[in-house]
Each structure stands twice: as C-alpha cells, then as structure tokens.
Amino acid sequence: MMKPAASSMASVVATDATQAIPAIRSDVRAMHGYAIQPAAGLVKLDAMENPFRLNQALQSELGARLGAVPVNRYPATSHADVLSALADHVGLPAGCSLLLGNGSDEIIAMLSTACRTPGATVLTPVPSFVMYETLAQLQGLAFVGVPLTAHFDLDQEAMLGAVEQHRPALTYLAYPNNPSANLFAEEVIDRIVALVGAQGDGLVVFDEAYQPFSSRTWMQRMAQRPHVLVMRTMSKFGLAGVRLGYLAGASAVIAEIDKVRLPYNISALNAEAVLFALAHVDEFTRQAAVLRDERARLQTLLKALPSVRAFPSEANMVLVRVPDSKSAFEGMKSRGVLVKHMSGVHRLLSNCLRITVGTPEENDLMMAALKASL
C-alpha cells in the first residue's frame, strides 16, 4: 500500500483537525488566548514583576534547598509546611484558614467552580483584572462589570445597585486595583461588603495581589465577616516565577472551596522556594521598600511632564495617560523599553500606558524613552 505524499498527509491532518473543532466549546473557540509580549533584549516593565534577582549567596542557598527536595514523592508534607509558614507570615486571624493555588488564577478558577450554581453571577468594577471575567465565563457563570468613574473610583450608586439587582455569588474587589493601581474609597467598600453580607448568599473577595506596596489590607478585618475572603499572591512579593497564590477566610468557607482544589496542585519545588523566601523575608521586604521609594520618585517625574497624567498608585505600577498611547508605546519599545499598552482594553483606559516600577536604573531608562516618544 502506497503512503500518501507529504502534502496529502498534511491535508488529511488539517481536515481531521477541522472536523474535531466542533468538540471544542463554541465560546472557547471565540476566545483569544492570554497574550504575553515578547521581551527579549528589552527593559521589561510590562508585567508588574519584582525586578530584583537574588544575590549570589541566596541563589546558592536556594539551589541547595531545591536540590535536596524529594521530587520522587508527591508534595503532601511541603504543602502543609507552606500553609503553616504563610499563616505565621500574614498573621492569620483565629478561626481562619488558608488555601493554596498555582498562582491567583487557579484560586479564581476554584472559586468559580465552587460557586457555580444555576443563575450565579460574578460582579466586579471594571476595568480590573481580566481573569475574573474569563474564568467566570469558562465555568458558565454570568459576569457583570460595573464601570468605574473617570478617575477610577468606585461608582457607589452603580455598585450597590448591581449588588442589589444581581445578588452576586462572587464580588471581586482588586485592592489596589489593576490596572489603575489605586485603592478604592473605604466607605464605599464598607457599604458593598455590608450589602452582600445582608443578602446572605454571596462572597466578597479582596484581591490583594499588590499588598507589599499597599497601605491597607483586609486580612485582619475579614475575621469578623465570614463572607469576606482575602486573596494574595507571592508573585509581587518577588516570586513571579514560582507561581503560588493563597486564599484566606473563615475556616468553614475555605474547607468547602478546598474540595474543588486539584490534588497536589503545588509542586514540591515551588513549595520549597516559598519556604526559602519566607525564611529570608527581610530581603524581600527591603526590595519592596526600594520599589515604593521608586514609585514615589516616578510619580514626581511623571507629573512634571506637561502632556502626561499619572494616576495615584498603591501598587508596583503607575497608570499614565498620554496624548497618543500607540505612538508612545511603539516609540518606547523602539528605544528598548517595554510597557503595557492599555488603550482598547476598556473605554476608561483610552490613551493609557501601564508602567511597572523597576530598578532605579530601569526607571531612568523608561523616563528617557517616554520623553523621547511623546
């Protein structure tokens, strides 16, 4: 029997793939994958990463610890060790527990799965972290986005009205918000939390991804409100490559959500890297302090540019509006600096760039590139 020619074989494969597409959900086929910008050779200020690498001594210590990890065994013990160390690190209130995820994204997926009941809704102000909507829709939950004001504040009347109307199963409040980097007014948040609690059938999730750079937290306040959860990540702490997020809340609530967590979702190597970082928390605290100082310096420099509007920030990023964001983005990239072009993501982000706070040297290069590109 003759084998088909290479071109014929390719045609058969393509036909088979085309015929298989209907097996994939139509909404998935209509989606766009999460885009990650190529950054080789560029000053990378597009993803809110900690720019500092470990010094040689800490690299060697981490390498030795990772080398001793029993990778032939499932990571049951290391998972428990991370839970205990994180509980101490955050000062977990009595009556509360933690759940671990492979980054915050997996925790959001768990929440969507655990709260997927007929007619369930996810609600959040927008623009905010895109995965709230993406993972809600993938799990079949309705999504309601309530626009922020022109200054990226919560629209109190609209938010309370949406909570009243939709009785959301999950209300996400990014604290501080991404991409605007600001903290929402506390009095409005209090009213939202109180209204969801009074309805008795929803959870409020404070996403504190940028907590190392923020002046406020709900970690202690949640203890008196069993419908409030706090989600954090080690990514902004300085371990973006490790991929570990955690969710804190009333023990009874966390126990229910933990039922949908996949077994052994945190690798032993990731767990050991987190334990190493928590043993050297002073170094990561020092790095965060440098970035907070650099954020303040950048705000001053940006505000001195007459054609640039820099919005307030409590994160390791600054949102700026420029006259022509596309031209500025491309001009900065051509000068070796990569930032995030936000225009087109939401109408409130027209002509906006999101700039990660880098090292002092990186920030100087960014400022020079921005000035030259305006």
VENMOKA-V607610 format. One line per field, one symbol per residue. ss: DSSP state (A for helix, B for strand, O for the rest). burial: + if it has 9 or more other ideal C-beta (glycine too) atoms within 8 Angstrom, else -. A space follows every 10 residues. Layout:
ss: ???
burial: ???
This chain:
ss: OOOOOAAAAA AAAAAAAAAA AAAOOAAAAO OOOOOOOOOO OOBBOOOOOO OOOOOAAAAA AAAAAAAOOO OOOOOAAAAA AAAAAAAAAA OOOOOBBBBB BOAAAAAAAA AAAAOOOOOO BBBBBBOOOO AAAAAAAAOO OBBBBBBOOO OOOOOAAAAA AAAAAAOOOB BBBBOOOOOO OOOOOAAAAA AAAAAAAAAO OOBBBBBOOO AAAOOOOOOO AAAAOOOBBB BBBOAAAAAO OOOOBBBBBB AAAAAAAAOO OOOOOOOAAA AAAAAAAAAO AAAAAAAAAA AAAAAAAAAA AAAOOOOOBB OOOOOOBBBB BOOOAAAAAA AAAAOOBBOB BOBOOBAAAO OBBBBBOOOA AAAAAAAAAA AAAO
burial: --------+- -+-------- ---------- ---------- -+++++-+-+ +------++- ++--++--+- ----+--++- +++-+++--+ -++--+++++ ++++++++++ ++++++---+ +++++++++- +++++++++- ++++++++-- -+++++-+++ -++--+++++ ++++++++++ ++++---++- +++-+++-+- -+++++++++ ++++--+++- +++-+-++++ ++++++++++ -+++++++++ +-+++-+--- +--+++-+++ ++++++++-+ +-+++-++-+ ++-++-+++- ++--+--+-+ +-++++++++ ++--+--+++ +++-++++++ +++----++- -++++++++- -++-++++++ --++
